[in-house]
Amino acid sequence: MACILKLGSKPEVFHLDGRTWLCSTGLASDVTVEVGDISFHLHKFPLLSRSGLLENLIGEISRKDENKCSLQLHDMLGGARVFLVIAKFCYGVKVELNASNVVSVRCAAEYLQMTEDFGEGNLILQTENFLNEIFGNWTDSLKVLETCEDILSPAEELHIVSRCINSLAMKACADPSLFSWPVSGGRSAVQSPEGGMFWNGICTAAKPHPVGEDWWYEDVSLLRLPLYKRLILAVEARGMKPERIAGSLIHYTKKHLCLLGRQSSFQNGNRVASGSTMSSPPDADQRNLLEEIVGLLPDQKGVTPTNFLLRLLRTSMILLTSPSCRDNLEKRIGAQLDQALLEDLLIPSTGYSMETLYDIDCVQRILDHFMIVDRDTSDCTSNSLVEEGQLMGGSHSLTPITMVANLMDGFLAEVAPDPNLKLLKFQSLAAAIPEYARPLDDGIYRAIDIYLKSHPWLTDSEREQICRLMNCQKLSLEASTHAAQNERLPLRVIVQVLFFEQLRLRTSVAGWFFVSDNLENLQSHSGNLALARNEASNRAGTARDQVVAVDNMRERVSELEKECLSMKEDLEKLVKTKGSWNMIFRKLGFGPKSKSCDSKQPQNNDTKEQTSSEAPVVNGSKNPR
């Protein structure tokens, strides 16, 4: 909500009659104050009771002429409009102070010496207190700073400008979600007493919306360059991130630098931005703006987009800025050339000579700056790896320089059709890229082929000289096939291409045979493994069969032992019940042997007993026949 200070309580007593302000208090006017072409018919006492300057002036004039008192305040800050506010304050008439008039009223009160010595609660004190209240509001502080641009010198003497910038810088650097001042479009929104926001007369809920870091870009872009520059320096001193500073500078530049766009037209000698009906500011102002912006850009690498820097460089060439400004831009672009795009690098030549369509020398200087920065970075990286003993096992990445190599190859292909492009410039730009930066040389080969096609008058030695820029061993199969049939190339280069292609083919064939042998060995080894596995499986099966046979034999032996035991028990029962063995033999018809037989075949007792005892077993029957 905008800050407003209401002073005085009396009703309006001033009215305008032509070019004269009259005060209808019922008393005749006794002093006339002229401010520019406007006259004020007032009274002495209300004025000299509040202003030290008016008291001195009225006193001097009254001593000379008591009947006529006329003052001239043509150097009054703010003119008749501000003096009317001063006069109403002196008379106690209702008056409002806001962000639009408080600075001019404060400066006028200082000029008129309206201090506390001339009445309590005088205008200087009232305006100072109101300014302190305004400094807590983002929108009103910004409005106050804008009004200071018209009366910069007296506002500087009263430290209004510095206090306002510090207030804005503090708010821009702080987290907007932690405070309640209006941000991001606060000028167009009015807050209701209940905390809602009025949009087109409708009160919406006071739900906080997410605020990005760029919420203040558009508001501060309305400032003129001197105050904007001071604000940027203030936020930088407070530690704002370089990315946010660069973002604000880019937004400001796009809004005020008319020639920054890619497309521009020229009408009657005045440069007019595409789609605009108004003429651009003078080149001197635009040149000064660009140089100041370049000086304010953060020095950190990668903070400012490379395409924006290239557009600034192109515009600086059109506006003929100082050499130091262009050199600054070229160094910034060179430090981050790997982030550039080819279309942004095609800078038209703007010099009087116009030898080539594009500015080759500028790109050469940018590339040289990049190579210096990349070499320093490589040295620092390698030294740190040596100091750390390469614990991480990494090495310096070639990604940035490889990207630049591809970018330069594309650039050479774009500028190669220019018939005015000298061979030395083409060679110098191509040779600045080290050989290790190109994984493949297809890009440089394409550029060389386009250059040879556009410059058919080159001699054989010059053709061989330019072809030395590429390495035939690093051409892809497609490029090698094209080069082998390219009549524009020298014969020696074609022979080299064919030789390396044949060598590559032999290497590939040898590799195929090596792979094939390895596959056969692998298959043989796999077959042996299969046989061994089958044999082991068979052996395991045989062992299992043997185990089963042994188990079956054990079971059969156990059964036989059981049968023998049963037969023995039956025989013992028969012996007990029916007598001795002799009785059994008699029943079977076996009598005792004769003595003659005994004498012819003598046997010992043991043999006889054995024979008699084995007889029943041989018969295999438990019961005699």
Wavefront OBJ file of the C-alpha trace (Angstrom):
o trace
v 0.000 0.000 0.000
v 1.355 3.422 -1.008
v 2.504 5.703 1.791
v 0.664 9.041 2.136
v 1.254 11.783 4.708
v -1.614 14.205 5.408
v -0.687 17.564 6.892
v -2.883 20.458 8.063
v -6.521 20.532 9.033
v -7.959 23.763 7.607
v -10.169 23.716 4.522
v -8.946 24.841 1.143
v -8.492 28.643 0.933
v -6.399 28.868 -2.267
v -7.906 29.362 -5.708
v -6.335 30.079 -9.073
v -7.263 33.178 -11.049
v -5.547 33.014 -14.401
v -1.839 32.891 -13.550
v -2.337 34.066 -9.965
v -3.012 32.134 -6.753
v -5.210 34.027 -4.287
v -5.769 33.289 -0.600
v -9.342 33.955 0.548
v -8.834 34.408 4.305
v -10.728 37.719 4.606
v -7.510 39.713 5.003
v -5.852 41.745 2.292
v -2.674 40.288 0.854
v 0.502 42.079 1.954
v 3.171 40.075 0.097
v 3.527 38.823 -3.446
v 5.723 35.871 -4.314
v 6.613 35.217 -7.961
v 7.716 31.711 -8.914
v 8.357 31.517 -12.638
v 5.321 32.973 -14.393
v 2.965 32.289 -11.492
v 2.204 34.832 -8.753
v 1.067 34.128 -5.197
v -0.784 36.847 -3.231
v -0.148 35.864 0.392
v 0.378 37.234 3.891
v 3.686 37.868 5.630
v 3.073 36.309 9.041
v 2.257 32.698 7.971
v 5.357 32.677 5.748
v 7.974 34.215 8.032
v 6.767 32.117 10.970
v 7.796 28.897 9.159
v 10.691 29.851 6.850
v 14.022 31.363 7.800
v 14.757 32.420 4.218
v 11.413 34.145 3.747
v 11.822 35.895 7.117
v 15.138 37.371 6.002
v 13.858 38.362 2.557
v 10.657 39.922 3.861
v 12.593 41.781 6.557
v 15.038 43.278 4.051
v 12.322 44.373 1.652
v 10.121 45.783 4.406
v 12.983 48.006 5.627
v 13.251 49.502 2.158
v 9.580 49.819 1.350
v 6.936 49.149 3.991
v 4.005 49.489 1.604
v 5.155 47.118 -1.134
v 6.588 43.643 -0.510
v 7.322 41.494 -3.556
v 9.584 38.444 -3.644
v 11.006 36.511 -6.581
v 11.839 32.824 -6.120
v 12.555 31.784 -9.693
v 15.195 29.266 -8.583
v 12.663 27.482 -6.394
v 13.049 23.690 -6.641
v 9.906 22.171 -8.128
v 8.587 25.534 -9.297
v 5.120 26.860 -8.557
v 3.712 23.370 -7.959
v 5.969 22.765 -4.973
v 5.660 26.313 -3.631
v 1.876 25.864 -3.515
v 2.395 22.871 -1.180
v 4.759 24.999 0.949
v 2.229 27.821 1.136
v -0.601 25.492 2.174
v 1.597 24.007 4.892
v 2.394 27.471 6.222
v -1.338 28.294 6.371
v -2.227 24.911 7.950
v -4.365 23.905 4.990
v -4.840 20.222 4.257
v -2.063 18.861 2.006
v -0.861 15.380 1.092
v 2.697 14.178 0.683
v 3.485 11.022 -1.299
v 6.412 9.308 -2.973
v 6.049 11.506 -6.056
v 6.397 14.911 -4.363
v 8.186 14.294 -1.061
v 11.696 14.690 -2.500
v 10.992 18.023 -4.150
v 9.151 19.262 -1.036
v 12.034 18.120 1.163
v 14.563 19.950 -1.017
v 12.358 23.078 -1.116
v 11.984 23.010 2.667
v 15.769 22.839 2.999
v 16.094 25.753 0.589
v 13.545 27.820 2.558
v 15.195 26.871 5.907
v 12.014 25.446 7.412
v 13.695 24.055 10.543
v 12.412 23.517 14.077
v 13.695 26.988 14.977
v 10.697 28.338 13.088
v 7.946 26.296 14.619
v 7.575 22.864 16.128
v 6.886 20.060 13.668
v 8.165 22.095 10.756
v 8.299 20.800 7.198
v 11.880 19.469 7.261
v 11.118 17.204 10.202
v 7.799 16.102 8.692
v 9.346 15.163 5.341
v 12.305 13.356 6.968
v 10.001 11.218 9.065
v 7.919 10.444 6.009
v 10.993 9.473 3.987
v 12.060 7.039 6.691
v 8.625 5.460 6.452
v 8.841 5.266 2.663
v 12.217 3.534 2.759
v 10.499 0.492 4.234
v 8.396 0.080 1.078
v 9.933 -1.226 -2.145
v 7.577 0.456 -4.627
v 7.592 3.866 -2.945
v 11.371 3.756 -2.498
v 11.776 3.099 -6.193
v 9.421 5.964 -7.010
v 11.365 8.286 -4.745
v 14.592 7.317 -6.495
v 13.032 8.055 -9.880
v 11.998 11.527 -8.765
v 15.556 12.185 -7.590
v 16.746 11.994 -11.208
v 15.212 15.435 -11.937
v 16.746 17.131 -8.896
v 19.806 14.943 -8.449
v 22.229 17.495 -7.012
v 20.138 18.743 -4.051
v 18.878 15.186 -3.392
v 22.490 14.051 -3.217
v 23.362 16.800 -0.754
v 20.537 15.662 1.518
v 21.661 11.988 1.153
v 18.252 11.011 -0.137
v 19.695 9.156 -3.114
v 22.201 7.123 -1.114
v 19.647 6.201 1.540
v 17.126 5.173 -1.087
v 19.662 3.038 -2.974
v 20.757 1.308 0.216
v 17.127 0.556 1.052
v 16.477 -0.910 -2.399
v 19.719 -2.889 -2.382
v 18.899 -4.396 1.003
v 15.480 -5.512 -0.212
v 16.805 -6.883 -3.517
v 19.435 -8.975 -1.735
v 17.065 -10.301 0.926
v 14.751 -13.276 0.625
v 11.391 -11.769 -0.468
v 9.427 -14.573 1.195
v 10.612 -13.373 4.608
v 9.256 -9.833 4.283
v 5.978 -8.144 3.428
v 6.990 -5.379 1.026
v 5.398 -5.440 -2.433
v 7.460 -7.286 -4.994
v 7.003 -8.576 -8.522
v 4.427 -6.232 -9.950
v 3.732 -4.328 -6.752
v 3.148 -1.128 -8.702
v 0.007 -2.462 -10.334
v -1.456 -4.124 -7.251
v -3.025 -2.381 -4.260
v -3.273 -4.222 -0.972
v -6.549 -4.160 0.919
v -6.703 -3.505 4.682
v -7.737 -7.111 5.253
v -4.584 -8.383 3.607
v -6.070 -9.193 0.184
v -5.032 -7.749 -3.162
v -7.302 -5.595 -5.346
v -7.135 -6.519 -9.032
v -9.529 -4.496 -11.215
v -11.629 -3.702 -8.152
v -11.929 -7.328 -7.009
v -10.332 -8.321 -3.722
v -8.536 -11.635 -3.981
v -7.246 -13.784 -1.157
v -3.884 -12.824 0.283
v -2.330 -16.122 -0.737
v 1.394 -15.641 -1.244
v 2.628 -16.411 -4.724
v 6.066 -17.903 -5.313
v 8.557 -15.167 -6.097
v 11.621 -15.816 -8.249
v 15.032 -14.249 -7.900
v 14.301 -11.982 -10.863
v 11.329 -10.219 -9.262
v 13.149 -6.870 -9.114
v 14.577 -6.823 -12.664
v 11.677 -5.065 -14.349
v 11.204 -2.460 -11.587
v 14.806 -1.257 -11.552
v 14.991 -1.256 -15.370
v 12.899 1.936 -15.300
v 15.781 3.839 -13.720
v 18.156 5.912 -15.765
v 21.650 4.583 -16.263
v 23.520 6.613 -13.567
v 21.181 5.578 -10.737
v 20.823 2.046 -12.080
v 24.602 1.708 -12.105
v 24.820 2.829 -8.490
v 22.120 0.358 -7.498
v 23.978 -2.527 -9.210
v 27.194 -1.576 -7.430
v 25.283 -1.457 -4.138
v 23.777 -4.938 -4.520
v 27.175 -6.274 -5.588
v 28.755 -4.800 -2.466
v 26.110 -6.568 -0.390
v 27.169 -9.930 -1.781
v 24.449 -10.642 -4.321
v 25.082 -13.681 -6.532
v 26.820 -12.801 -9.812
v 24.151 -14.713 -11.735
v 21.423 -12.402 -10.423
v 23.467 -9.287 -11.210
v 24.106 -10.536 -14.733
v 20.403 -11.309 -15.132
v 19.426 -7.775 -14.185
v 22.028 -6.293 -16.544
v 20.782 -8.456 -19.405
v 17.179 -7.393 -18.740
v 18.174 -3.721 -18.580
v 20.272 -3.943 -21.746
v 17.542 -5.626 -23.775
v 15.133 -2.915 -22.746
v 17.326 0.116 -23.490
v 19.887 -0.960 -26.122
v 17.911 -0.788 -29.342
v 20.548 -2.364 -31.621
v 21.008 -5.443 -29.487
v 18.399 -7.423 -31.424
v 19.442 -9.604 -34.317
v 17.259 -7.801 -36.823
v 17.429 -4.038 -37.323
v 16.486 -1.706 -40.124
v 17.945 1.599 -41.196
v 15.641 4.414 -42.158
v 16.944 7.815 -43.208
v 20.229 7.184 -41.470
v 18.527 6.538 -38.106
v 18.631 2.993 -36.806
v 15.179 1.750 -35.882
v 14.562 -1.464 -33.973
v 12.544 -4.061 -35.858
v 8.821 -3.617 -35.214
v 9.227 -0.155 -33.668
v 7.917 3.132 -35.061
v 10.073 5.360 -32.864
v 13.619 6.358 -33.723
v 16.419 5.028 -31.576
v 18.351 7.200 -29.136
v 21.495 8.852 -30.476
v 24.454 6.596 -31.071
v 26.477 8.437 -28.455
v 23.984 7.546 -25.727
v 23.754 3.969 -26.952
v 27.537 3.704 -27.076
v 27.853 5.009 -23.539
v 25.155 2.615 -22.347
v 26.892 -0.397 -23.879
v 30.291 0.529 -22.458
v 28.822 1.010 -18.986
v 26.993 -2.318 -19.140
v 30.170 -4.139 -20.175
v 31.999 -2.563 -17.251
v 29.294 -3.756 -14.831
v 29.181 -7.380 -16.001
v 30.543 -9.865 -13.416
v 34.021 -11.202 -14.130
v 33.221 -14.813 -13.203
v 33.414 -17.282 -16.080
v 30.101 -18.677 -17.291
v 27.913 -16.215 -15.368
v 26.944 -14.174 -18.417
v 25.620 -16.249 -21.355
v 28.017 -16.422 -24.283
v 25.350 -15.627 -26.881
v 24.543 -12.387 -25.036
v 28.226 -11.420 -24.989
v 28.488 -12.093 -28.721
v 25.452 -9.932 -29.390
v 27.028 -7.170 -27.332
v 30.227 -7.527 -29.338
v 28.349 -7.312 -32.628
v 26.500 -4.205 -31.419
v 29.716 -2.633 -30.154
v 31.195 -2.923 -33.642
v 28.184 -1.141 -35.114
v 28.323 1.637 -32.504
v 32.121 1.956 -32.768
v 32.738 1.622 -29.056
v 36.176 2.020 -27.529
v 38.846 -0.625 -28.281
v 39.059 -1.464 -24.576
v 35.335 -2.307 -24.545
v 35.616 -4.640 -27.532
v 38.772 -6.239 -26.138
v 36.970 -6.847 -22.847
v 34.115 -8.572 -24.654
v 36.461 -10.695 -26.768
v 38.301 -11.918 -23.667
v 35.035 -12.766 -21.900
v 33.790 -14.692 -24.935
v 37.126 -16.458 -25.340
v 37.056 -17.682 -21.749
v 33.787 -19.561 -22.413
v 33.923 -20.146 -26.158
v 32.878 -23.777 -25.693
v 29.380 -22.497 -24.780
v 28.949 -20.487 -28.002
v 26.693 -21.324 -30.931
v 27.767 -21.148 -34.550
v 25.043 -18.696 -35.568
v 26.167 -16.244 -32.875
v 29.783 -16.513 -33.985
v 29.006 -15.336 -37.524
v 29.788 -11.653 -36.934
v 29.452 -9.542 -40.111
v 32.404 -7.379 -41.035
v 31.782 -3.708 -40.244
v 35.125 -2.163 -41.161
v 35.754 0.033 -44.167
v 37.841 -2.575 -45.973
v 35.134 -5.276 -45.866
v 37.580 -7.883 -47.189
v 35.444 -10.797 -46.055
v 31.767 -11.265 -45.366
v 32.401 -12.242 -41.751
v 34.912 -10.855 -39.284
v 37.568 -13.591 -39.328
v 40.118 -11.573 -37.362
v 37.720 -11.128 -34.447
v 37.035 -14.870 -34.272
v 40.777 -15.523 -34.444
v 41.378 -13.256 -31.422
v 38.556 -14.923 -29.498
v 40.009 -18.358 -30.267
v 43.466 -17.244 -29.151
v 42.020 -16.084 -25.818
v 40.325 -19.456 -25.385
v 43.540 -21.368 -26.074
v 45.375 -19.304 -23.446
v 42.676 -19.926 -20.838
v 42.443 -23.631 -21.722
v 46.216 -24.055 -21.495
v 46.286 -22.396 -18.066
v 43.382 -24.568 -16.929
v 45.103 -27.685 -18.222
v 48.319 -26.819 -16.391
v 46.482 -26.182 -13.115
v 44.534 -29.413 -13.465
v 47.613 -31.486 -14.240
v 49.542 -29.928 -11.361
v 46.740 -30.663 -8.918
v 46.570 -34.255 -10.147
v 50.306 -34.660 -9.619
v 50.086 -33.187 -6.148
v 47.218 -35.475 -5.223
v 49.019 -38.501 -6.695
v 46.126 -39.055 -9.106
v 44.113 -40.644 -6.332
v 40.914 -40.285 -8.258
v 42.346 -41.869 -11.389
v 41.036 -39.071 -13.624
v 42.674 -36.852 -16.199
v 42.068 -33.485 -17.758
v 38.822 -33.487 -19.680
v 39.038 -32.581 -23.366
v 35.354 -31.781 -23.615
v 35.622 -27.947 -23.804
v 38.387 -27.913 -26.407
v 36.677 -30.671 -28.381
v 33.508 -28.596 -28.470
v 35.511 -25.584 -29.636
v 37.171 -27.722 -32.322
v 33.765 -28.762 -33.653
v 32.613 -25.145 -33.456
v 35.630 -23.891 -35.417
v 35.227 -26.611 -38.049
v 31.619 -25.529 -38.526
v 32.678 -21.880 -38.676
v 35.328 -22.644 -41.301
v 32.744 -24.492 -43.363
v 30.451 -21.430 -43.212
v 33.112 -18.889 -44.220
v 34.890 -21.139 -46.742
v 32.616 -20.161 -49.708
v 33.772 -16.530 -49.382
v 36.050 -15.973 -52.410
v 37.859 -13.164 -50.576
v 38.939 -15.430 -47.715
v 42.708 -15.744 -47.928
v 44.396 -19.086 -47.580
v 46.614 -17.870 -44.743
v 43.610 -16.788 -42.650
v 41.887 -20.108 -43.239
v 45.033 -21.995 -42.273
v 45.717 -19.842 -39.220
v 42.235 -20.370 -37.828
v 42.248 -24.117 -38.509
v 45.792 -24.682 -37.207
v 45.023 -22.959 -33.884
v 43.141 -26.095 -32.795
v 45.541 -28.831 -31.608
v 45.326 -32.203 -33.322
v 44.296 -34.073 -30.189
v 41.166 -31.909 -29.883
v 39.558 -33.561 -32.924
v 38.467 -37.191 -32.361
v 37.530 -37.259 -36.058
v 38.679 -34.967 -38.851
v 35.427 -35.128 -40.820
v 34.577 -31.519 -39.921
v 37.863 -30.007 -41.049
v 37.784 -32.184 -44.192
v 34.346 -30.796 -45.056
v 35.601 -27.220 -44.569
v 38.674 -27.902 -46.718
v 36.566 -29.441 -49.467
v 34.226 -26.419 -49.509
v 37.197 -24.065 -49.620
v 38.792 -25.976 -52.515
v 35.505 -25.948 -54.392
v 35.074 -22.173 -53.874
v 38.720 -21.404 -54.758
v 39.478 -23.398 -57.928
v 42.425 -21.154 -58.775
v 44.620 -22.579 -56.027
v 47.884 -24.161 -57.143
v 48.800 -27.774 -56.459
v 51.236 -26.760 -53.741
v 48.544 -24.638 -52.048
v 46.117 -27.551 -52.225
v 48.624 -29.858 -50.616
v 49.386 -27.186 -48.032
v 45.760 -26.805 -46.970
v 45.238 -30.578 -46.923
v 47.979 -30.905 -44.320
v 45.465 -29.470 -41.841
v 43.661 -32.812 -41.684
v 44.791 -36.272 -40.662
v 43.758 -38.924 -43.181
v 43.946 -41.612 -40.511
v 41.176 -39.892 -38.498
v 38.562 -39.816 -41.252
v 35.455 -41.913 -40.842
v 34.513 -44.571 -43.383
v 32.005 -42.258 -45.042
v 34.484 -39.382 -45.260
v 37.237 -41.673 -46.542
v 34.941 -43.006 -49.260
v 34.113 -39.443 -50.301
v 37.760 -38.348 -50.211
v 38.909 -41.310 -52.307
v 36.614 -40.117 -55.120
v 37.204 -36.371 -54.615
v 38.922 -34.933 -57.688
v 39.597 -31.637 -55.907
v 42.091 -33.266 -53.551
v 45.727 -33.678 -54.549
v 46.723 -37.126 -55.793
v 49.057 -37.650 -52.836
v 46.176 -37.125 -50.387
v 43.950 -39.566 -52.255
v 46.715 -42.165 -52.163
v 47.098 -41.649 -48.428
v 43.369 -42.072 -47.921
v 43.356 -45.293 -49.946
v 46.417 -46.605 -48.110
v 44.953 -45.997 -44.675
v 41.648 -47.485 -45.780
v 43.448 -50.623 -46.991
v 45.411 -50.752 -43.745
v 42.223 -50.370 -41.784
v 40.605 -53.121 -43.839
v 43.541 -55.476 -43.225
v 43.378 -54.741 -39.533
v 39.674 -55.483 -39.541
v 40.144 -58.760 -41.433
v 42.960 -59.801 -39.090
v 40.719 -59.003 -36.221
v 37.978 -61.148 -37.712
v 40.373 -64.118 -38.089
v 41.569 -63.650 -34.556
v 38.021 -63.659 -33.309
v 37.215 -66.710 -35.428
v 40.202 -68.672 -34.032
v 39.221 -67.763 -30.553
v 35.706 -68.949 -31.246
v 36.962 -72.330 -32.540
v 39.201 -72.761 -29.527
v 36.347 -71.855 -27.342
v 34.081 -74.346 -29.063
v 36.760 -77.119 -28.802
v 37.262 -76.340 -25.176
v 33.519 -76.421 -24.711
v 33.391 -79.891 -26.392
v 36.095 -81.262 -24.111
v 34.250 -79.940 -21.174
v 31.090 -81.697 -22.367
v 32.908 -85.022 -22.769
v 34.426 -84.732 -19.354
v 31.053 -83.938 -17.925
v 29.503 -87.017 -19.660
v 32.293 -89.279 -18.412
v 31.938 -88.006 -14.916
v 28.204 -88.517 -15.194
v 28.698 -92.118 -16.381
v 31.139 -92.824 -13.607
v 28.748 -91.457 -11.123
v 26.007 -93.721 -12.561
v 28.253 -96.798 -12.322
v 29.125 -96.013 -8.756
v 25.464 -95.665 -7.976
v 24.757 -99.094 -9.578
v 27.554 -100.707 -7.607
v 26.218 -99.310 -4.385
v 22.755 -100.673 -5.216
v 24.220 -104.147 -6.024
v 26.137 -104.266 -2.744
v 22.987 -103.306 -0.879
v 21.031 -106.086 -2.644
v 23.796 -108.653 -1.828
v 23.723 -107.661 1.795
v 20.001 -108.150 1.909
v 20.351 -111.633 0.250
v 23.057 -112.727 2.725
v 20.901 -111.610 5.577
v 18.019 -113.669 4.259
v 20.273 -116.760 3.869
v 21.546 -116.421 7.419
v 17.983 -116.361 8.633
v 17.144 -119.544 6.655
v 20.208 -121.404 8.003
v 19.344 -120.480 11.550
v 15.808 -121.763 11.049
v 17.080 -125.066 9.620
v 19.449 -125.553 12.568
v 16.631 -125.058 15.060
v 14.491 -127.657 13.263
v 17.316 -130.226 13.321
v 17.890 -129.754 17.035
v 14.224 -130.429 17.656
v 14.334 -133.646 15.647
v 17.368 -134.967 17.538
v 15.750 -134.413 20.886
v 12.492 -136.104 19.971
v 13.627 -139.164 17.981
v 17.011 -140.174 19.382
v 20.468 -140.289 18.067
v 21.777 -140.311 14.518
v 22.109 -144.144 14.496
v 18.415 -144.504 14.869
v 17.895 -142.142 11.989
v 20.323 -144.092 9.772
v 18.643 -147.458 10.564
v 15.273 -146.104 9.613
v 16.771 -144.972 6.373
v 18.172 -148.483 5.697
v 21.815 -147.768 6.434
v 23.471 -150.593 8.523
v 26.891 -150.616 10.170
v 29.850 -151.181 7.822
v 31.684 -154.548 7.772
v 35.055 -155.069 9.250
v 36.590 -156.012 5.885
v 35.793 -152.731 4.528
v 37.175 -151.113 7.547
v 40.405 -153.002 7.190
v 40.803 -152.202 3.522
v 40.228 -148.539 4.004
v 41.645 -147.529 7.279
v 40.576 -144.175 8.505
v 41.157 -142.396 11.704
v 38.434 -141.601 14.087
v 38.270 -138.003 13.116
v 37.572 -138.904 9.531
v 34.794 -141.262 10.459
v 33.142 -138.773 12.653
v 33.355 -136.178 9.962
v 31.798 -138.527 7.405
v 28.975 -139.558 9.613
v 28.253 -136.045 10.589
v 28.242 -134.675 7.033
v 25.890 -137.296 5.644
v 22.655 -135.572 6.576
v 23.821 -132.277 5.172
v 24.763 -133.824 1.823
v 21.347 -135.412 1.474
v 19.863 -131.909 1.834
v 16.811 -133.235 3.595
v 15.642 -132.892 7.107
v 13.572 -136.205 7.093
v 15.219 -139.564 6.126
v 13.771 -141.552 3.258
l 1 2 3 4 5 6 7 8 9 10 11 12 13 14 15 16 17 18 19 20 21 22 23 24 25 26 27 28 29 30 31 32 33 34 35 36 37 38 39 40 41 42 43 44 45 46 47 48 49 50 51 52 53 54 55 56 57 58 59 60 61 62 63 64 65 66 67 68 69 70 71 72 73 74 75 76 77 78 79 80 81 82 83 84 85 86 87 88 89 90 91 92 93 94 95 96 97 98 99 100 101 102 103 104 105 106 107 108 109 110 111 112 113 114 115 116 117 118 119 120 121 122 123 124 125 126 127 128 129 130 131 132 133 134 135 136 137 138 139 140 141 142 143 144 145 146 147 148 149 150 151 152 153 154 155 156 157 158 159 160 161 162 163 164 165 166 167 168 169 170 171 172 173 174 175 176 177 178 179 180 181 182 183 184 185 186 187 188 189 190 191 192 193 194 195 196 197 198 199 200 201 202 203 204 205 206 207 208 209 210 211 212 213 214 215 216 217 218 219 220 221 222 223 224 225 226 227 228 229 230 231 232 233 234 235 236 237 238 239 240 241 242 243 244 245 246 247 248 249 250 251 252 253 254 255 256 257 258 259 260 261 262 263 264 265 266 267 268 269 270 271 272 273 274 275 276 277 278 279 280 281 282 283 284 285 286 287 288 289 290 291 292 293 294 295 296 297 298 299 300 301 302 303 304 305 306 307 308 309 310 311 312 313 314 315 316 317 318 319 320 321 322 323 324 325 326 327 328 329 330 331 332 333 334 335 336 337 338 339 340 341 342 343 344 345 346 347 348 349 350 351 352 353 354 355 356 357 358 359 360 361 362 363 364 365 366 367 368 369 370 371 372 373 374 375 376 377 378 379 380 381 382 383 384 385 386 387 388 389 390 391 392 393 394 395 396 397 398 399 400 401 402 403 404 405 406 407 408 409 410 411 412 413 414 415 416 417 418 419 420 421 422 423 424 425 426 427 428 429 430 431 432 433 434 435 436 437 438 439 440 441 442 443 444 445 446 447 448 449 450 451 452 453 454 455 456 457 458 459 460 461 462 463 464 465 466 467 468 469 470 471 472 473 474 475 476 477 478 479 480 481 482 483 484 485 486 487 488 489 490 491 492 493 494 495 496 497 498 499 500 501 502 503 504 505 506 507 508 509 510 511 512 513 514 515 516 517 518 519 520 521 522 523 524 525 526 527 528 529 530 531 532 533 534 535 536 537 538 539 540 541 542 543 544 545 546 547 548 549 550 551 552 553 554 555 556 557 558 559 560 561 562 563 564 565 566 567 568 569 570 571 572 573 574 575 576 577 578 579 580 581 582 583 584 585 586 587 588 589 590 591 592 593 594 595 596 597 598 599 600 601 602 603 604 605 606 607 608 609 610 611 612 613 614 615 616 617 618 619 620 621 622 623 624 625
